[in-house]
Structure formats: structure tokens, C-alpha cells
Amino acid sequence: MMLHALLFALTLHAPATAATLAGVTLPDTAAVGGQTLALNGLGLREKFYIDVYVGGLYLQHPTHDGGAAAAANEPKRIVMHFVYKVTKEQMGDSFKEGFAASPGATAEQIQQVFAAMPETISPGEEVVIDYVPGVGTTFVIAGQKRATLPGEAFMKALFGIYLGPKPPTADLKRGLLGG
């Protein structure tokens, strides 16, 4: 009996190793630019009542302040784990809408993002967006590095899509910010 109580108490204090939303599990930490980042939150991107992806936001300094998270010039990551198949055109349209609501990216940079997208992203695949100061914003899609765009202004515009005043959905932003 005493052993069971001890084991139960230890599990209460054991560090968590993952977080789950809508059947998708993401790890609690990620390594970006030689830094260990903490999972700030998970959010679900829905469109027309369809679950599209589970997003995860990783930061050095967890926060509930979207503006601060988007503006911080430090390593960070957004993971989009897809649960629904999307096309290159759908991703392109989504990014174009997002950049219209979060200015700061040039037309050339937006075109580079579109060019980096594969023809389709299937359920189970991930789009990982890492920012490292002095290097830029790197897109890894389905495990393949697709593009790196330099510049702090581009990073702020991109992260502002998800964390700024006009995110794809309020629920997605709230989840990414740990709400």
C-alpha cells in the first residue's frame, strides 16, 4: 500500500513528455538554433467545421502575449501537424490571407513561401517553421527542408499571422498561447 502511494506521488511530480490535442501529440520541448524551447501551447485550426491541423508554438520564454511572442527576436518554432489533406493552392491562399492581415513580408518572400509548398500535405505530415536570429525562418515540410528566408521583419510578419490581432481563428491563437 505504501509503495503504491509513493509511486502515485512520484507520477504527480514527473515531468510531462508530451501534450495532446485532437489525437495529435507534440513533445513538450524542441531544439531550435542550439536552444531548448518549451511548448507554449497547442491549438486546433478548423475551417468550415473541418479539423485541418494541430498547431504547436515553442518559445524560449513561455507567454500568453501574442504580440510579445511574435516580436521576440529569439529562437522559436511553430509546428502544424496536419490531420486533413491540403493542396499547395489551399496553403498558398491561407498564407496570402495571413500575410495580408500581418504585414511586413515582401511579395517576393510570400512567393518564396508558396514555392516551398509541396503539391499536397497529407494527414500525419508536418510543416515546421523555425526562426533563428541571424539565420532566418526555415520551413521544413514532411521532414524536408524547403526554404530559409532571412530577416527579422519576415519572422515577425509570419509569426504575426498566428499570434497577431487577426489569426486564422481565435481558438487557434488562444491554444498556441496556452489558453
C-alpha positions as CSV (number, residue, x, y, z in Angstrom):
1,M,0.0,0.0,0.0
2,M,2.8,2.4,1.0
3,L,4.6,1.6,-2.3
4,H,1.5,2.4,-4.4
5,A,1.2,5.8,-2.6
6,L,4.9,6.5,-3.3
7,L,4.6,5.6,-6.9
8,F,1.4,7.7,-7.3
9,A,3.2,10.7,-5.7
10,L,6.2,10.3,-8.0
11,T,4.0,10.4,-11.1
12,L,2.5,13.6,-9.9
13,H,5.9,15.2,-9.9
14,A,7.3,13.5,-13.0
15,P,7.9,15.9,-15.9
16,A,5.4,15.6,-18.8
17,T,6.9,14.5,-22.1
18,A,4.1,15.4,-24.5
19,A,0.9,17.3,-25.0
20,T,-2.1,16.0,-27.0
21,L,-4.9,17.8,-28.8
22,A,-7.4,16.2,-31.2
23,G,-5.5,12.9,-31.2
24,V,-2.2,14.7,-32.1
25,T,0.7,14.5,-29.6
26,L,3.6,17.0,-29.7
27,P,6.6,16.9,-27.4
28,D,6.9,19.4,-24.6
29,T,10.3,20.6,-25.8
30,A,12.1,21.2,-29.1
31,A,15.6,22.1,-30.1
32,V,15.9,25.2,-32.3
33,G,19.2,27.0,-33.0
34,G,21.0,25.2,-30.2
35,Q,18.4,26.3,-27.7
36,T,15.8,24.1,-25.9
37,L,12.3,25.6,-26.4
38,A,9.2,24.8,-24.3
39,L,5.8,24.0,-25.8
40,N,3.8,27.2,-25.1
41,G,0.5,25.7,-26.2
42,L,-1.5,23.7,-28.7
43,G,-4.3,25.0,-30.9
44,L,-6.6,23.5,-33.5
45,R,-7.0,25.0,-36.9
46,E,-10.5,24.4,-38.2
47,K,-12.1,25.6,-41.4
48,F,-15.8,25.0,-42.2
49,Y,-16.0,22.7,-39.2
50,I,-13.2,20.5,-40.5
51,D,-10.1,19.9,-38.4
52,V,-7.2,20.9,-40.6
53,Y,-4.1,20.8,-38.3
54,V,-3.0,20.9,-34.7
55,G,-0.5,23.8,-34.2
56,G,2.1,23.9,-31.6
57,L,4.1,27.0,-30.5
58,Y,7.6,26.6,-29.0
59,L,9.3,29.5,-27.2
60,Q,12.3,30.2,-25.0
61,H,10.1,32.3,-22.7
62,P,6.5,31.0,-22.5
63,T,3.9,33.7,-22.6
64,H,0.2,34.4,-23.1
65,D,1.1,37.6,-25.0
66,G,0.8,37.0,-28.8
67,G,2.4,40.3,-29.7
68,A,5.4,39.7,-27.4
69,A,5.8,36.1,-28.7
70,A,5.7,37.2,-32.4
71,A,8.1,40.2,-31.8
72,A,10.7,38.4,-29.8
73,N,14.0,38.1,-31.7
74,E,14.9,34.7,-30.3
75,P,14.6,31.1,-31.5
76,K,11.0,29.9,-31.8
77,R,9.0,27.3,-33.6
78,I,5.6,26.7,-35.0
79,V,4.5,23.1,-35.8
80,M,1.5,22.4,-37.9
81,H,0.6,18.7,-37.7
82,F,-2.0,18.1,-40.4
83,V,-5.0,15.9,-39.8
84,Y,-6.6,16.8,-43.2
85,K,-5.2,16.7,-46.7
86,V,-4.5,20.2,-48.1
87,T,-3.2,21.3,-51.5
88,K,-0.5,23.7,-52.4
89,E,-3.1,26.2,-53.6
90,Q,-5.0,26.0,-50.3
91,M,-1.8,26.6,-48.3
92,G,-0.9,29.4,-50.6
93,D,-4.3,31.1,-50.2
94,S,-4.0,30.7,-46.4
95,F,-0.6,32.3,-46.3
96,K,-1.7,35.1,-48.6
97,E,-4.6,35.8,-46.3
98,G,-2.4,35.6,-43.3
99,F,0.2,38.0,-44.7
100,A,-2.5,40.5,-45.7
101,A,-3.6,40.5,-42.0
102,S,0.0,40.6,-40.7
103,P,2.0,43.0,-42.9
104,G,5.8,43.0,-43.1
105,A,6.6,40.4,-45.7
106,T,7.5,41.4,-49.2
107,A,5.7,40.0,-52.3
108,E,9.0,38.1,-53.1
109,Q,9.0,36.5,-49.7
110,I,5.4,35.5,-50.0
111,Q,6.2,33.9,-53.4
112,Q,9.1,32.0,-51.8
113,V,6.8,30.6,-49.2
114,F,4.3,29.5,-51.9
115,A,7.2,28.0,-53.9
116,A,8.3,26.0,-50.9
117,M,4.9,24.2,-50.5
118,P,4.6,20.7,-51.9
119,E,1.7,19.8,-54.2
120,T,-0.1,18.3,-51.2
121,I,0.3,17.9,-47.4
122,S,-1.2,14.7,-46.2
123,P,-2.6,13.8,-42.8
124,G,0.2,12.9,-40.4
125,E,2.7,15.3,-42.2
126,E,4.1,18.4,-40.5
127,V,5.1,21.9,-41.5
128,V,7.7,23.0,-39.1
129,I,8.7,26.7,-39.1
130,D,11.8,27.6,-37.2
131,Y,13.2,31.0,-36.6
132,V,16.9,31.5,-35.5
133,P,18.2,35.1,-35.2
134,G,20.9,35.8,-37.8
135,V,19.9,32.7,-39.9
136,G,16.2,33.4,-40.6
137,T,13.0,31.4,-40.9
138,T,13.3,27.9,-42.1
139,F,10.4,25.8,-43.5
140,V,10.7,22.0,-43.1
141,I,7.8,20.1,-44.7
142,A,7.3,16.4,-44.2
143,G,10.8,16.2,-42.9
144,Q,12.4,18.0,-45.9
145,K,14.0,21.5,-45.6
146,R,12.2,23.5,-48.3
147,A,13.3,27.2,-47.7
148,T,15.0,29.6,-45.4
149,L,14.0,33.3,-45.6
150,P,16.3,35.7,-43.8
151,G,15.2,38.7,-41.8
152,E,13.6,39.6,-38.5
153,A,10.8,41.6,-40.3
154,F,9.7,38.5,-42.2
155,M,9.7,36.4,-39.0
156,K,7.6,39.0,-37.2
157,A,5.1,39.0,-40.1
158,L,4.9,35.2,-40.3
159,F,4.5,34.6,-36.5
160,G,2.1,37.6,-36.5
161,I,-0.2,35.5,-38.8
162,Y,-0.8,33.1,-35.9
163,L,-0.3,35.4,-32.9
164,G,-1.3,38.8,-34.1
165,P,-4.7,40.6,-34.0
166,K,-6.2,38.7,-37.0
167,P,-5.2,35.0,-36.6
168,P,-6.7,32.3,-38.8
169,T,-9.0,31.5,-35.9
170,A,-9.3,32.9,-32.4
171,D,-9.3,29.3,-31.0
172,L,-6.0,28.5,-32.7
173,K,-4.3,31.6,-31.3
174,R,-5.7,31.1,-27.8
175,G,-4.4,27.5,-27.9
176,L,-1.0,28.4,-29.1
177,L,-0.8,31.0,-26.3
178,G,-1.7,28.4,-23.7
179,G,-5.3,29.5,-23.2
